[in-house]
Amino acid sequence: MRPMLLAVPAIAAAAVFLGACSAPSTGTSSASATTTSTSSAPAGAGAGSGTTTSNSKTGDTKKTGGKKTTGTRTTTAAPVCRTRDLTAVVTWQPQGDTTQTHRGLVTLSNKKKNSCTVDGWAAISLVNAADEVVPVNTSQVNQPGKPVKITLKPGASAWAGIKWTACDKSDSSCGAGNTLRFNLEASTDGDVAQLEGFPRPEDSNITMKRLQIGSLQPSNQGVVAW
């Protein structure tokens, strides 16, 4: 009887050992999982607000839904000055005068509230008492140098010199008038210029046989010294 009693525990132990070996294994895969978390910025966060998504596998962070501002400024060039934007004053320059040759200083000033640009020459015309443009042999010259592009702020000025050859009014080829006009869009006519130091308008004693118009410059220094 004793040998049979010893066999039972041995069989039970073997069964326990075999059950343990056949039990299924549990655990996680060796591959790492990807998790996605979403967070919203608090209200009132401004230009940096939006939704942030992060990937624990790649470590990337992507931000969406927010506004982006930059410090870039866009500037607009000043437009070209028109005749109506400016006033003109022509001042007789007695220095260097001869019997036949006279000079004048032209001052163009911006009367508008915005800046504008001038570049080149202003047309100057002789006008008679009947408000008619008097034909005069006129030319533009690079004096005292080539034209300079000038931006005129409100109230600012550009300058040019003019030189003309006087003549006898009895000469049929002599032009006589009582005032001058200026123009930036055409070669004649335009708006009336204010005259300083010229003969009285009622005398119509502004005579021109030939007129030369100098280029517009940012300074009045030397513009009539030619």
Sequence and secondary structure as in RCSB ss.txt:
>XXXX:A:sequence
MRPMLLAVPAIAAAAVFLGACSAPSTGTSSASATTTSTSSAPAGAGAGSGTTTSNSKTGDTKKTGGKKTTGTRTT
TAAPVCRTRDLTAVVTWQPQGDTTQTHRGLVTLSNKKKNSCTVDGWAAISLVNAADEVVPVNTSQVNQPGKPVKI
TLKPGASAWAGIKWTACDKSDSSCGAGNTLRFNLEASTDGDVAQLEGFPRPEDSNITMKRLQIGSLQPSNQGVVA
W
>XXXX:A:secstr
 HHHHHHHHHHHHHHHHHHHHHS      SS    EEEEE  TT GGG SEEEEETTT  EEEES          
    B  GGGEEEEEEEE TT  SSEEEEEEEEEE SSS EEE S  EEEEE TTS B   EEEE   SSS   E
EE TT EEEEEEEEE   TTSTT EEESEEEEESSSSS  EE EEES   GGGT EEESEEEE   BSS TTTT 
 
